[in-house]
Amino acid sequence: MVYRKMAAVYNRLMDNVPYDDWVVIIQQMIAQTERPVQSIIDLGCGTGVITRKLAAGGYTMTGVDQSGDMLHEAQKDLEPADGISWLEADMTKLDGVEQRYDMAISCCDVINYVTDLQAVEQAFKNVYQLLEPDGIFFFDVHSMHTVEDIYIGQTFSDVMEEAAYIWECIPGEEKGEMYHHVTFFHQEEEDRFIRFQEEHHQRTFPIEVYKNILKNIGFKKIHIYADFSLEADNWDEQSERIFFLAEK
């Protein structure tokens, strides 16, 4: 999945996403593990909102995304002195990354765009190799409840001053799988809107599946949270977003 035309309007469409909540929980996770974290790689960074917020907090950031268009948006209004490195790459193919990091993050259900279990395993292996010996990996996914009971079969829409969208969630072939059919209307001139469509594919797996992959790769401690709570193992069948913290 690569965001193309959507990249230019992404931040306006997602201005209700609680990015600050991700920044806060990342900082709290770092504090809980008591690991020395300075360098962070943000996998699937998109337009770099979280990347930039963490950089402003003093962390040395690398933002990675497979969409060059999204990275272009991420670098708007930034100066080289801001100290963020940007890399166009697929998280399942990170062989060329030589630097090692104290922490890897993948926020806003980016992992759900990795829809094949072998690809999930490869992505997690890549993360493991990128981390320092005491590094940590933090990511979140949609719960099965969110996909099956909240999204699938629903249509969402919004109208803003310069853009509008219609977002349909279509069931996939497997449990936990869905397709997003998105139609956008973007104002180019005062009396002219352009219409474009994109399709995105996501799949979530049971919590134990992700946990077992992390264990088999070599992560020693795996903590599971839900819905931005700091209470470990507090998730249940109604939890909407599942967070994983894996310690190397």
PLY file of the C-alpha trace (Angstrom):
ply
format ascii 1.0
element vertex 248
property float x
property float y
property float z
element edge 247
property int vertex1
property int vertex2
end_header
0.00 0.00 0.00
1.40 3.38 -1.04
-0.37 6.66 -0.45
-0.22 8.62 -3.70
-2.61 11.48 -4.47
-3.94 11.22 -0.93
-0.58 12.42 0.42
-1.25 16.06 -0.54
-4.42 16.23 1.56
-3.57 13.64 4.22
-2.90 16.02 7.10
-6.14 17.92 6.53
-8.15 14.72 6.40
-6.49 13.34 9.53
-6.46 16.49 11.65
-8.62 14.75 14.27
-6.10 11.95 14.86
-4.72 12.21 18.43
-1.04 12.27 17.46
-0.12 13.83 20.79
-1.48 10.73 22.54
1.01 8.58 20.63
3.86 10.90 21.55
2.87 10.79 25.23
2.56 7.01 25.38
5.88 6.54 23.55
7.60 8.75 26.12
5.86 6.89 28.94
6.92 3.53 27.52
10.51 4.72 27.40
10.28 5.80 31.03
8.74 2.48 32.08
11.47 0.37 30.49
14.21 2.59 31.92
16.15 2.02 28.71
18.50 4.76 27.44
16.69 5.97 24.31
18.09 8.71 22.08
17.78 7.43 18.51
14.36 6.36 17.18
13.37 5.01 13.77
9.73 5.67 12.83
8.52 2.99 10.40
5.60 4.03 8.23
6.02 7.63 9.34
3.64 9.02 6.70
3.74 12.81 6.69
6.01 12.75 9.72
3.75 14.34 12.32
4.85 12.02 15.13
8.43 11.99 13.83
8.67 15.75 14.07
7.00 15.94 17.47
9.51 13.45 18.89
12.39 15.31 17.25
11.16 18.48 18.93
11.32 16.54 22.20
15.04 15.97 21.73
15.16 12.53 20.10
17.32 11.81 17.05
14.75 10.70 14.49
14.72 8.73 11.25
11.42 8.64 9.38
10.81 5.75 6.99
7.92 5.39 4.55
7.46 3.57 1.27
5.54 6.51 -0.21
7.78 9.19 -1.65
4.78 11.49 -1.84
4.16 11.17 1.89
7.83 11.85 2.63
7.68 14.92 0.38
4.85 16.25 2.54
6.78 15.32 5.68
9.73 17.49 4.66
7.76 20.60 3.78
8.78 23.64 5.82
11.63 21.73 7.43
15.25 22.83 7.40
18.17 20.37 7.24
19.13 21.65 10.68
15.99 20.06 12.10
18.07 16.91 12.25
15.58 14.36 10.94
16.71 11.75 8.43
14.14 10.52 5.89
14.23 7.24 4.01
11.91 5.91 1.32
11.68 2.17 2.00
9.32 -0.71 2.68
9.62 -1.97 6.27
9.81 -5.53 4.92
12.93 -4.56 2.92
15.34 -2.64 5.11
18.58 -4.40 4.20
20.31 -1.13 3.30
19.85 0.48 6.71
23.16 0.21 8.55
22.49 2.41 11.58
21.34 0.84 14.83
18.64 2.46 16.93
17.64 2.55 20.57
13.97 2.29 19.64
11.75 1.50 16.67
8.15 2.68 16.48
5.31 2.03 14.05
2.22 4.05 14.90
-1.36 4.55 13.75
-1.98 0.89 12.72
0.76 0.94 10.08
1.49 -2.73 10.85
-2.04 -3.58 9.67
-0.95 -2.62 6.15
1.36 -5.64 6.27
-1.33 -8.17 5.43
0.68 -11.37 4.98
2.02 -13.22 8.01
5.35 -13.97 6.36
5.72 -10.28 5.59
4.87 -9.38 9.19
7.56 -11.78 10.37
10.08 -10.29 7.93
9.24 -6.75 9.06
9.71 -7.73 12.71
13.01 -9.46 11.89
14.20 -6.27 10.21
13.26 -4.27 13.28
15.11 -6.70 15.55
18.26 -6.32 13.45
17.99 -2.52 13.46
17.86 -2.30 17.23
20.74 -1.91 19.65
21.23 -4.90 22.02
18.95 -3.27 24.61
16.60 -1.70 22.06
12.80 -1.60 22.22
10.05 -1.87 19.61
6.69 -0.14 20.06
3.75 -0.52 17.67
-0.02 -0.65 17.57
-2.65 -2.52 15.56
-6.40 -2.52 15.18
-8.06 -5.11 17.37
-10.17 -7.80 15.74
-13.21 -6.10 17.29
-12.35 -2.81 15.59
-12.05 -4.36 12.15
-14.99 -6.74 12.34
-17.49 -4.72 14.39
-16.61 -1.05 13.91
-15.16 -0.64 10.42
-16.32 -3.38 8.08
-19.55 -2.52 6.33
-19.40 1.14 7.33
-19.12 4.28 5.23
-17.51 7.41 6.63
-17.54 10.87 5.08
-16.50 14.41 5.85
-16.67 17.78 4.12
-14.07 20.45 4.78
-13.41 23.84 3.27
-11.03 22.60 0.59
-11.60 18.85 0.56
-14.11 16.08 1.12
-14.02 12.30 1.20
-16.21 9.21 1.17
-14.56 6.22 2.88
-16.06 2.75 2.48
-14.80 -0.25 4.47
-15.25 -3.50 2.57
-14.68 -6.97 4.10
-11.79 -9.03 2.81
-11.53 -12.76 2.31
-10.12 -13.51 5.76
-11.23 -12.64 9.29
-9.68 -9.34 10.32
-9.14 -8.25 6.71
-10.65 -5.16 5.09
-10.30 -2.91 2.07
-10.71 0.85 2.23
-12.29 2.32 -0.91
-11.70 6.06 -0.65
-13.03 8.79 -2.94
-11.56 12.26 -2.47
-12.59 15.67 -3.71
-9.82 18.25 -3.50
-10.15 21.93 -4.38
-7.49 23.04 -6.86
-9.01 26.39 -7.79
-11.81 28.52 -6.40
-14.49 26.87 -8.51
-12.76 23.61 -9.45
-12.48 20.37 -7.49
-10.63 17.26 -8.64
-11.88 13.78 -7.82
-9.60 10.81 -7.26
-9.85 7.36 -5.72
-7.52 5.08 -3.81
-7.84 1.59 -2.38
-6.03 0.52 0.77
-5.76 -2.95 2.25
-5.41 -3.79 5.93
-5.48 -6.95 7.97
-5.14 -7.60 11.67
-4.24 -10.86 13.37
-5.02 -12.16 16.85
-2.87 -10.74 19.63
-1.22 -14.10 20.28
-0.09 -14.31 16.66
1.85 -11.05 16.89
3.17 -12.02 20.31
4.44 -15.41 19.14
6.20 -13.90 16.13
8.00 -11.43 18.37
9.02 -14.22 20.77
10.24 -16.50 18.01
12.38 -13.72 16.55
14.11 -13.23 19.90
12.42 -10.41 21.78
12.77 -11.29 25.47
9.92 -9.31 27.04
6.62 -8.42 25.40
4.11 -6.14 27.08
0.60 -5.60 25.71
-1.58 -2.55 26.30
-4.88 -1.25 24.95
-6.40 2.09 24.02
-3.56 4.28 25.30
-3.68 2.84 28.81
-0.43 2.28 30.69
-1.83 -0.76 32.48
-0.25 -3.86 30.95
-2.43 -6.76 29.85
-5.61 -4.75 30.38
-7.09 -5.52 26.97
-10.34 -7.38 26.44
-12.65 -8.30 23.56
-13.95 -4.72 23.34
-10.54 -3.04 23.17
-10.16 -1.09 19.95
-6.42 -0.50 19.58
-3.73 -2.88 20.82
-0.23 -1.67 21.68
2.87 -3.88 21.86
6.14 -3.05 23.59
8.86 -5.60 22.82
12.24 -5.51 24.56
15.26 -7.02 22.82
0 1
1 2
2 3
3 4
4 5
5 6
6 7
7 8
8 9
9 10
10 11
11 12
12 13
13 14
14 15
15 16
16 17
17 18
18 19
19 20
20 21
21 22
22 23
23 24
24 25
25 26
26 27
27 28
28 29
29 30
30 31
31 32
32 33
33 34
34 35
35 36
36 37
37 38
38 39
39 40
40 41
41 42
42 43
43 44
44 45
45 46
46 47
47 48
48 49
49 50
50 51
51 52
52 53
53 54
54 55
55 56
56 57
57 58
58 59
59 60
60 61
61 62
62 63
63 64
64 65
65 66
66 67
67 68
68 69
69 70
70 71
71 72
72 73
73 74
74 75
75 76
76 77
77 78
78 79
79 80
80 81
81 82
82 83
83 84
84 85
85 86
86 87
87 88
88 89
89 90
90 91
91 92
92 93
93 94
94 95
95 96
96 97
97 98
98 99
99 100
100 101
101 102
102 103
103 104
104 105
105 106
106 107
107 108
108 109
109 110
110 111
111 112
112 113
113 114
114 115
115 116
116 117
117 118
118 119
119 120
120 121
121 122
122 123
123 124
124 125
125 126
126 127
127 128
128 129
129 130
130 131
131 132
132 133
133 134
134 135
135 136
136 137
137 138
138 139
139 140
140 141
141 142
142 143
143 144
144 145
145 146
146 147
147 148
148 149
149 150
150 151
151 152
152 153
153 154
154 155
155 156
156 157
157 158
158 159
159 160
160 161
161 162
162 163
163 164
164 165
165 166
166 167
167 168
168 169
169 170
170 171
171 172
172 173
173 174
174 175
175 176
176 177
177 178
178 179
179 180
180 181
181 182
182 183
183 184
184 185
185 186
186 187
187 188
188 189
189 190
190 191
191 192
192 193
193 194
194 195
195 196
196 197
197 198
198 199
199 200
200 201
201 202
202 203
203 204
204 205
205 206
206 207
207 208
208 209
209 210
210 211
211 212
212 213
213 214
214 215
215 216
216 217
217 218
218 219
219 220
220 221
221 222
222 223
223 224
224 225
225 226
226 227
227 228
228 229
229 230
230 231
231 232
232 233
233 234
234 235
235 236
236 237
237 238
238 239
239 240
240 241
241 242
242 243
243 244
244 245
245 246
246 247
